[in-house]
Amino acid sequence: MTTRVACLGDSLTRAQFSVDYLDLLERRRPPGDLRLARFGVNGDFAHNLLQRLDAVVTDPPDVITVLIGTNDARASLAGYPVEQAMKRKRLPDRPSPGWFQQCLGAVVARLKAETDATVTLLSLPVLGQQPDGPAALASRAYSRLIAEVAATDGVAYLPLHERQVEELRRAAPPPTPYREATPAAVIGVLAQRAVLRRGLDTISRRRGLVLTTDHIHQNSRGASLIAEVVDAGLPPRSG
């Protein structure tokens, strides 16, 4: 029996700048076991996701995974261009932990009210490469907010952040400082892929990064951990 899964999120789910965890998830299962639908939009905050749920509830799947909050967490860091993001993403309020939690709770409430799907919330991938650095601590703090929403609303919580921290500590990489992904840096990644024919893993390796290409977007190792955590939260494999 095929399980229909809708994956909701931001650029990590859209997979334009990240390795595609939906593809890796599908490969973990027998052919035909999963039918995946992608609902990822670059740069989205939890508020933006709340505004675009019509497409999900119109044709509800069996399982809905929600991976959102990376941009909300980034907005809490010094040096993040909050004003530009608010204008670009048409945010009515300044990003904050409380507003993030409110928006995520509203996402869960609508999905539960208008579908019979099993709703699962993922904690965030680690920001940066220093588990105790400011960026990683921001992603940890927002992951705790996600856990609180999951507990309050009675939906599953998938510990992605915890799994990635474990992987980072095991790898013990050099303490590469976190750098915010500017538009120029993102364009640079696209140029390396198009002009120099470098894959995301090559870009990641040249920068000395373990899980990401740019401290935010996932390489194969980071994306495989997302797929692993999502897979563990799905119904057992058929056959």
N, C-alpha and C positions, 0 to 999 in steps of 0.2 A: 504494500500500500504506500502510495506516494504522500509524503508530508509536505504541505505547502507552507513556505516560510517567507515572511516579509521582513526584510532587513532595513531598518530605519536609521538614518544618521546624517553625517556631514561628509567632508571630503574623504575620510577614511573609508566610508561605505561606497562613495561614488567611484573611488579607486582610479582617479585620473593622475594623482601624484603619489599614490600609495600602491603597493602590491595588493592585488585583489583577494581579500580574505573570503569573499563569496566563492570564488573559483577554488580556493584551497579547501573550503568547507565541503563543496560538492565532491571533490576528489576523495575525501575521507569516507564517503559512503558508496554503496553499490550503485551502479547506474540506475537511474529512475527512482532512487530512494527519496530524493529531495527535489522540489521545484521551488527555486529561489526567485524572489522578486526584489529588485533593488530600489530603495527610496533614499538615496544619498544626494545631498546638495552641498557644494563647496561653500565653506565659510559659515554654515548655519549655526545659530545658537538654538537653545531649547525653545525660545519664543518662536523662531522661524519654523521649527518642526511642528509646533502646535498649530500653525496656520495652514499646514498642508496635509492634514490627515484625511481629507475627503477621499483621495485616491485609494487609501488603505481600507477605510471602512466600507467603501462602495462594493468591493469584492474581497471580503475578509478571508484571510488564510487560516491555517490551523495554528501557526505559531507566529508571534511577532517579536523580533529582537530589536531593542533600542540601544544604540550606541551614540549618545549625544552628551555634550558638555565640555569637550576639549576646548572649544573656542570661548566658552564661558570662563573656564579656568584660566586660559591664556590672558583674558581681559583683566584678571586680577593681578597680573605681573607688571612690575615697573618696566616702562618702555613700550608696552603694548599700545598701538594707536587706537585708543578707545573711540575717540570722536569720529575718526574715519570709518571704523567698523559700524558704529551706530548709523551713520549716514548710508553706507553701502548696503547694509542689511535691513534698513528701515526699522530700527529698534525704537519703540516708544519710550523705553526707560534705559537708564544706564545699567549695564550688566552688574549683577551682584549675586552673592550666594543665595540670599533669600528669594530673589526674583527667579533665579535658576530653579530652585526647588519648587517654587510655585508653578512655574511653567511645566516642569517635568511631571509634577503631580496632576496637572490638567491634562497632559498627554495621556497618562495612564488612565485617568478617569474616563476620558472619551473612548479610548480603546476598549476598556472593560464594559462600558455602557452600550456600545454600538457594535461589538463583535463578540463572538464566543471563543476567540482565539486565546491561547496561552500566551501571556505577555511576560517577557523577560527583559530585565534591565542589566546591561553590562556596566561594570565600573570602567574607569577611563584607562587608556594606555598611559604609560609613564611619559611625562613630558621631560625631555632632556635625557642625560645619561648619568646623572649623579643622583642616586636614590634619596639622598638627604639634602639635595640642593633646593633652592626656592621653587624652581619650575616643577620638579617632581613632588614637592610638598603641596603645591597648589593642586596638582592632579590627584593627590591622595585626599586632600580636603574635600574636593568635589566628589570624589568616589564615595566618601562617607555620606555626603548628602544624598547620593543616589541610593545607597544602602538604606538610609532612613526612609526615603520614599517607597522603596520596595517593601520594607517591613510594615509601614503604615497602611499601604494600599493592598497588601497581601499578594504581591507578585514575586516571581523568582528573581534572585540577584545572582549574577554570574561574575565571579571574582577575577576579572581580567587584570586589573591593576596589581593585585596581589601576585598573580602568576608572573607578570612581567618584572616586577621588583625582584622576585625570586631568581628569575633568569639573569637579570642584570648583576645581582650580587654574586651569582655563580661565575659569570664571565669576568668579573672584576676588571672592567675596561679602564683605560686612562681617564682621569677626571676632566673630560672635555667640557668647557663651559657652555651653558645653554645660550643659544642665539635665536632670537625671534625670526620667524620666516617672513621676510619682507616680500612684497610683490616682485621685486627684482630677483630675489633668490629663487622664487618659484618659477619665474620665467627662465632663469638659468638652468634649472633642472630640466625643463622642457627642451631647452636648446641642446643640452648635453645628450638627451635621448634622441632628438630628431637629427641633429647635425653630426655629433660624434658617435652616435649609435651605442651609447652607454646605457646599460640596463640600470634599474634602480639599485640593485644589489652592488653593482660596480661603483656607483656614485656613493653609496653608503660606506663601502669598504675604503674608498679613497679618503673619506672624511673621518675614518676611524670610529664609526658609529656601529653599535651592536644591533639595535632593534629598529632604527629609523634611518631615513635618508637625510633628514634636516632637523632632528630633535622632535619632530611632530609626526610626519607622515611615515608610514610603516615600510620597512624592507621585508624580504621574505620571512625572515626569522620572527619579526614582530607580527606580521600578518598571520603566520602559522599559529601563533599563540592565540590570536583572536579566534581563528577557526577551531582550534582545540577546545577553547572554553565554550564557544557556542555549541559545538558538537556534543559536548558533555551534558548540555542542558536540553538537548532535543530528545524526542522519543527514541527508544532503542532501534538499532538498524533492523531493517526487514530481512527476512530469510535467516 
